[in-house]
């Protein structure tokens, strides 16, 4: 297995939630990125489509990282695939299952500047900007009212109580 060597600055590791952008191509919903030690970035969008909660995940490799100034870097994102998952049905969390996977190749040159717990990312080829805020902990997906286990347990208790009441009456 090929080991990827990363020179990503540790200050930008973490989960970052999109606060604002001028890119009209960004899906509505909760948009966030995950940056870890390996030079792979996951761009995720979580939203409700009808009765299903949908998560779209795009994977890109971070390449050509160049240190520009104290907290500024230029780099290239090389997108490789896009996956779509379902994560909830009628507000009940279900195990994620992949409903669609598309391989594609797109390269984007970006600049990133870090201000305390905020990332300003600008597209070097287009006039788009993206402002992300650092978040701590796991992101709770929207439109999930209850987990599948809680739902099943509640229904089981309800059925048992109904049987007991029927036997008593």
C-alpha positions as CSV (number, residue, x, y, z in Angstrom):
1,X,0.0,0.0,0.0
2,X,1.4,3.4,-1.0
3,X,1.9,5.8,2.0
4,X,0.9,9.4,1.3
5,X,3.3,12.0,2.8
6,X,1.5,15.1,4.0
7,X,2.9,18.6,4.6
8,X,-0.5,20.0,5.5
9,X,-0.2,22.5,8.3
10,X,-1.5,21.0,11.6
11,X,-3.4,24.2,12.4
12,X,-6.0,23.4,9.7
13,X,-6.7,19.9,10.9
14,X,-10.3,19.4,12.0
15,X,-13.9,19.7,10.9
16,X,-14.9,23.0,9.4
17,X,-18.5,24.2,8.8
18,X,-19.2,26.4,5.8
19,X,-20.6,29.8,7.1
20,X,-20.9,31.7,3.8
21,X,-19.9,31.5,0.2
22,X,-20.6,33.3,-3.1
23,X,-20.5,30.0,-5.0
24,X,-24.0,29.4,-6.3
25,X,-23.0,25.8,-7.2
26,X,-22.7,24.8,-3.5
27,X,-25.7,22.7,-2.5
28,X,-28.0,24.1,0.2
29,X,-27.9,22.3,3.5
30,X,-25.2,21.7,6.1
31,X,-21.8,21.9,4.3
32,X,-18.5,21.0,6.0
33,X,-15.0,19.7,5.3
34,X,-12.8,17.3,7.2
35,X,-9.1,17.7,7.1
36,X,-6.9,15.1,8.7
37,X,-3.2,14.3,8.6
38,X,-3.4,12.4,5.3
39,X,-3.5,14.6,2.3
40,X,-7.2,13.8,1.6
41,X,-10.0,16.2,2.2
42,X,-13.7,15.2,2.5
43,X,-16.3,17.8,1.4
44,X,-19.7,16.8,2.7
45,X,-23.2,18.2,2.3
46,X,-26.0,17.0,4.5
47,X,-29.6,17.8,3.7
48,X,-33.2,16.6,3.5
49,X,-34.6,15.4,0.2
50,X,-38.2,14.5,0.6
51,X,-38.5,11.8,3.3
52,X,-34.8,10.9,3.1
53,X,-31.8,12.5,4.7
54,X,-29.1,12.6,2.1
55,X,-25.3,13.0,2.6
56,X,-23.1,13.9,-0.5
57,X,-19.4,13.3,0.0
58,X,-16.7,14.5,-2.4
59,X,-13.2,13.2,-2.0
60,X,-10.1,15.2,-3.1
61,X,-6.4,14.9,-2.7
62,X,-4.5,17.9,-1.5
63,X,-1.5,18.5,-3.7
64,X,1.2,21.2,-4.3
65,X,1.0,22.9,-0.9
66,X,3.0,26.1,-0.9
67,X,3.5,28.2,2.2
68,X,2.8,31.9,1.2
69,X,2.9,33.7,4.5
70,X,2.4,33.1,8.2
71,X,-1.1,31.6,8.0
72,X,-1.6,31.5,4.2
73,X,-1.1,28.6,1.8
74,X,-1.8,27.8,-1.8
75,X,-2.7,24.3,-2.9
76,X,-4.4,22.2,-5.5
77,X,-7.4,19.9,-4.9
78,X,-7.6,16.9,-7.2
79,X,-11.2,15.6,-6.9
80,X,-11.6,11.9,-7.6
81,X,-15.0,10.7,-6.6
82,X,-18.5,11.7,-5.4
83,X,-20.7,9.5,-3.3
84,X,-24.3,9.9,-2.2
85,X,-25.6,8.2,1.0
86,X,-29.0,8.0,2.7
87,X,-28.8,8.5,6.5
88,X,-32.4,9.0,7.6
89,X,-36.0,8.1,6.7
90,X,-38.8,10.2,8.1
91,X,-36.6,11.6,10.8
92,X,-35.4,8.2,11.9
93,X,-31.6,7.6,11.6
94,X,-30.8,4.6,9.6
95,X,-27.4,3.0,8.8
96,X,-25.8,4.9,5.9
97,X,-26.0,3.2,2.6
98,X,-24.4,4.3,-0.6
99,X,-27.0,5.0,-3.3
100,X,-24.7,6.5,-5.9
101,X,-21.0,6.7,-6.6
102,X,-19.4,8.7,-9.4
103,X,-15.8,8.9,-10.4
104,X,-14.6,12.1,-11.9
105,X,-11.5,14.3,-12.3
106,X,-11.6,17.9,-11.4
107,X,-8.6,20.1,-10.4
108,X,-9.0,23.3,-8.5
109,X,-6.3,25.8,-7.4
110,X,-7.1,27.4,-4.0
111,X,-5.6,29.7,-1.4
112,X,-6.4,29.3,2.3
113,X,-5.8,31.8,5.0
114,X,-6.4,31.0,8.6
115,X,-7.7,33.6,11.1
116,X,-8.0,32.1,14.6
117,X,-10.8,29.5,14.2
118,X,-11.9,30.6,10.7
119,X,-10.6,29.6,7.3
120,X,-11.0,31.8,4.3
121,X,-10.6,29.8,1.1
122,X,-10.5,31.5,-2.3
123,X,-10.6,29.9,-5.7
124,X,-7.5,31.1,-7.7
125,X,-9.2,30.6,-11.1
126,X,-12.7,31.8,-10.3
127,X,-14.0,34.6,-8.1
128,X,-15.4,32.3,-5.4
129,X,-14.7,32.5,-1.7
130,X,-15.7,30.1,1.2
131,X,-15.6,31.0,4.9
132,X,-15.4,28.0,7.3
133,X,-15.6,28.0,11.1
134,X,-13.9,25.3,13.2
135,X,-16.2,23.0,15.0
136,X,-15.4,20.8,18.0
137,X,-16.9,17.3,18.3
138,X,-19.0,15.3,15.9
139,X,-21.5,17.0,13.6
140,X,-25.1,15.9,14.4
141,X,-26.9,15.5,11.1
142,X,-30.0,17.7,10.6
143,X,-33.5,16.2,10.4
144,X,-32.7,13.2,12.6
145,X,-35.4,13.1,15.3
146,X,-34.4,9.8,16.8
147,X,-32.0,6.9,16.2
148,X,-33.2,3.6,14.8
149,X,-32.4,1.8,18.1
150,X,-34.4,4.3,20.1
151,X,-37.3,4.1,17.7
152,X,-37.3,0.2,17.8
153,X,-37.0,0.2,21.6
154,X,-39.8,2.7,22.0
155,X,-42.1,0.7,19.7
156,X,-41.3,-2.6,21.5
157,X,-42.2,-1.0,24.9
158,X,-45.4,0.4,23.4
159,X,-46.4,-3.0,22.1
160,X,-45.7,-4.7,25.4
161,X,-47.7,-2.0,27.3
162,X,-50.6,-2.5,24.9
163,X,-50.5,-6.3,25.4
164,X,-50.5,-5.9,29.2
165,X,-53.4,-3.4,29.1
166,X,-55.4,-5.7,26.8
167,X,-54.8,-8.7,29.1
168,X,-55.9,-6.7,32.1
169,X,-59.1,-5.4,30.5
